[in-house]
């Protein structure tokens, strides 16, 4: 599989070869849903906590005698039906929301979403960002506008929220500082991108295709042992 690549000015820069194992997978909505649900569940802190009637302070004394008052029987003012009482079936901090998804499922889901984005024309391959040693937000902004001039990526031009996930093969402090104030772009590493990140952005910008594609292939193709 071949795909065009571009330079930082949005001009054609050649072609890149794509592995079918990563970019030619058929859609599998059930798998993607399961993996994304697990990713979001695993980010839950689980800190919500309520007190039951045995944990709420007070309520040791019977509010009034059992008989003769004409009122309903009550044993404690900390019953769940009283104001200031305990909470029935409330969330507890001890609850664990973690879900386990095996490595092959995560890898396949990542490849499925990458393939879908490629088919929809939502992946842009950029040979390099071409920054000097000094971070420049203005240069990053010009770069985004250049990418917006490429057919299919026009929505990048006026976006005020993260519209594209840009992935780089290794840590680049200059690129990170240059793009951190660009609202359209979320910058990340190839080794860290996941299915949820891809679905949370319309576009994917892959920097240094040769190296990034190799790293994506390692993540999406799990060897049999």
C-alpha positions as CSV (number, residue, x, y, z in Angstrom):
1,X,0.0,0.0,0.0
2,X,1.3,3.4,-1.0
3,X,0.2,6.8,0.4
4,X,1.4,10.4,-0.4
5,X,3.5,12.3,2.1
6,X,3.8,16.0,2.6
7,X,6.4,18.4,4.0
8,X,5.8,21.0,6.8
9,X,4.5,23.5,4.2
10,X,1.8,21.2,3.0
11,X,3.5,20.4,-0.3
12,X,3.8,16.9,-1.8
13,X,7.1,15.1,-0.6
14,X,6.8,11.6,-2.0
15,X,5.2,8.4,-0.9
16,X,5.2,6.1,2.1
17,X,4.6,2.3,2.1
18,X,1.9,1.2,4.6
19,X,1.7,-2.4,6.0
20,X,-1.7,-4.0,5.4
21,X,-1.7,-5.5,8.9
22,X,-2.0,-2.0,10.3
23,X,-3.9,0.0,7.6
24,X,-6.1,-2.5,5.8
25,X,-8.2,-4.0,8.6
26,X,-12.0,-4.3,8.2
27,X,-14.2,-2.4,10.7
28,X,-15.0,-4.2,13.9
29,X,-17.3,-2.0,16.0
30,X,-17.8,-4.5,18.8
31,X,-14.1,-4.9,19.4
32,X,-13.4,-1.1,19.3
33,X,-16.3,-0.4,21.7
34,X,-15.0,-3.0,24.2
35,X,-11.5,-1.6,24.1
36,X,-12.5,2.0,24.4
37,X,-14.9,1.2,27.2
38,X,-12.0,-0.5,29.1
39,X,-9.7,2.5,28.5
40,X,-12.2,5.0,29.9
41,X,-13.1,2.7,32.8
42,X,-9.4,2.3,33.7
43,X,-9.0,6.1,34.0
44,X,-11.8,6.3,36.7
45,X,-10.3,7.3,40.1
46,X,-13.1,5.6,42.0
47,X,-12.9,8.2,44.8
48,X,-16.7,8.8,45.1
49,X,-17.8,7.7,48.5
50,X,-20.9,7.9,50.7
51,X,-21.6,6.9,54.3
52,X,-24.1,4.3,55.3
53,X,-26.3,4.6,58.4
54,X,-23.7,2.9,60.5
55,X,-21.0,5.4,59.5
56,X,-23.0,8.7,59.9
57,X,-22.3,10.5,63.2
58,X,-25.1,10.6,65.8
59,X,-28.4,8.8,65.9
60,X,-27.5,6.7,68.9
61,X,-30.6,7.7,70.9
62,X,-34.1,6.6,69.8
63,X,-35.9,9.8,68.6
64,X,-39.0,9.1,70.6
65,X,-40.6,6.2,72.5
66,X,-42.0,3.3,70.5
67,X,-45.7,3.7,71.4
68,X,-48.1,6.4,72.5
69,X,-47.0,9.4,70.5
70,X,-49.1,8.8,67.4
71,X,-46.1,9.0,65.2
72,X,-44.4,6.4,63.2
73,X,-41.8,4.1,64.8
74,X,-38.2,5.1,64.5
75,X,-35.1,3.6,66.0
76,X,-32.5,6.2,64.8
77,X,-32.4,9.7,63.3
78,X,-29.7,8.5,61.0
79,X,-31.9,6.2,59.0
80,X,-31.7,6.8,55.2
81,X,-35.2,8.2,55.2
82,X,-34.1,11.0,57.6
83,X,-32.4,14.2,56.7
84,X,-28.7,13.8,57.6
85,X,-29.1,10.1,57.6
86,X,-27.0,7.5,55.8
87,X,-27.1,6.9,52.1
88,X,-28.7,3.7,50.6
89,X,-26.8,2.0,47.8
90,X,-24.5,5.0,47.3
91,X,-21.0,4.8,45.6
92,X,-18.2,3.4,47.7
93,X,-14.5,4.2,47.3
94,X,-13.6,0.6,47.6
95,X,-15.3,-0.1,44.2
96,X,-12.8,-1.1,41.4
97,X,-13.8,-0.1,37.9
98,X,-10.7,-1.6,36.2
99,X,-11.3,-3.8,33.2
100,X,-8.8,-6.1,31.6
101,X,-8.3,-6.2,27.9
102,X,-5.6,-8.6,26.5
103,X,-2.8,-7.3,24.3
104,X,-4.1,-8.8,21.1
105,X,-7.5,-7.1,21.4
106,X,-5.9,-3.7,22.1
107,X,-3.5,-4.1,19.1
108,X,-6.3,-5.2,16.8
109,X,-8.6,-2.3,17.8
110,X,-5.8,0.2,17.2
111,X,-5.2,-1.3,13.7
112,X,-9.0,-1.2,13.0
113,X,-9.3,2.5,13.8
114,X,-6.1,3.4,11.9
115,X,-7.5,1.5,8.9
116,X,-10.9,3.3,9.1
117,X,-9.2,6.7,9.3
118,X,-7.0,5.9,6.3
119,X,-10.1,4.8,4.3
120,X,-11.9,8.1,5.3
121,X,-8.9,10.2,4.2
122,X,-8.3,11.4,7.7
123,X,-4.6,10.5,8.1
124,X,-1.9,12.9,7.0
125,X,1.7,11.8,6.7
126,X,4.4,14.5,7.2
127,X,8.0,13.8,6.5
128,X,9.3,16.2,9.2
129,X,8.3,19.3,11.1
130,X,11.5,21.1,10.3
131,X,11.8,23.2,13.5
132,X,15.1,24.9,14.4
133,X,16.4,24.6,17.9
134,X,14.1,27.3,19.2
135,X,10.4,26.7,19.8
136,X,8.2,28.9,17.7
137,X,4.4,28.9,18.1
138,X,4.0,31.1,15.0
139,X,5.8,28.5,12.9
140,X,3.6,25.8,14.3
141,X,0.5,27.9,13.5
142,X,1.7,28.4,9.9
143,X,2.3,24.7,9.6
144,X,-1.3,23.9,10.7
145,X,-2.7,26.4,8.2
146,X,-0.6,24.7,5.5
147,X,-2.0,21.3,6.4
148,X,-5.5,22.9,6.3
149,X,-4.8,23.6,2.6
150,X,-4.6,19.9,1.8
151,X,-7.8,18.4,0.4
152,X,-9.8,16.8,3.2
153,X,-8.2,18.7,6.1
154,X,-9.9,22.0,5.6
155,X,-11.6,21.8,9.1
156,X,-8.2,22.4,10.7
157,X,-8.1,26.0,9.6
158,X,-10.8,27.5,11.9
159,X,-11.0,24.8,14.6
160,X,-10.8,26.1,18.2
161,X,-10.7,22.7,19.8
162,X,-8.4,19.7,19.3
163,X,-9.2,18.5,15.8
164,X,-6.0,16.5,15.0
165,X,-3.8,14.1,16.9
166,X,-0.2,14.6,15.9
167,X,2.1,11.7,16.7
168,X,5.9,11.8,16.7
169,X,8.3,8.8,17.0
170,X,10.3,10.2,19.9
171,X,10.3,13.0,22.4
172,X,10.8,16.4,20.8
173,X,10.9,19.3,23.3
174,X,10.9,22.0,20.6
175,X,7.9,20.5,18.8
176,X,6.1,20.1,22.2
177,X,6.6,23.7,23.2
178,X,5.7,25.0,19.7
179,X,2.4,23.2,19.5
180,X,1.2,23.4,23.1
181,X,-0.7,26.7,22.4
182,X,-2.1,25.5,19.1
183,X,-5.8,24.7,19.8
184,X,-6.3,22.4,16.8
185,X,-3.5,20.0,17.7
186,X,-2.8,17.4,20.4
187,X,0.8,16.3,20.3
188,X,1.7,12.8,21.5
189,X,4.2,9.9,21.0
190,X,3.6,7.0,18.7
191,X,4.2,4.6,21.6
192,X,1.5,6.2,23.7
193,X,-1.4,6.7,21.3
194,X,-4.4,4.5,21.8
195,X,-7.8,3.7,20.3
196,X,-9.6,6.3,22.4
197,X,-7.1,9.1,21.4
198,X,-7.7,8.3,17.7
199,X,-11.5,8.3,18.0
200,X,-11.4,11.5,20.1
201,X,-9.8,13.4,17.1
202,X,-11.1,13.6,13.6
203,X,-7.6,13.7,12.0
204,X,-4.3,11.9,12.6
205,X,-1.0,13.5,11.6
206,X,1.9,11.1,11.4
207,X,5.3,12.7,11.6
208,X,8.4,10.9,10.2
209,X,6.3,8.1,8.4
210,X,9.2,5.7,8.1
211,X,10.0,5.5,11.8
212,X,6.4,6.1,13.0
213,X,4.9,3.4,10.8
214,X,7.5,0.9,12.1
215,X,6.6,1.7,15.6
216,X,2.9,1.4,14.8
217,X,3.4,-1.9,13.2
218,X,5.2,-3.2,16.3
219,X,2.2,-2.1,18.4
220,X,-0.5,-3.5,16.1
221,X,1.0,-6.8,15.2
222,X,1.4,-9.0,18.3
223,X,3.7,-11.9,17.6
224,X,2.5,-15.4,18.5
225,X,4.5,-17.1,21.3
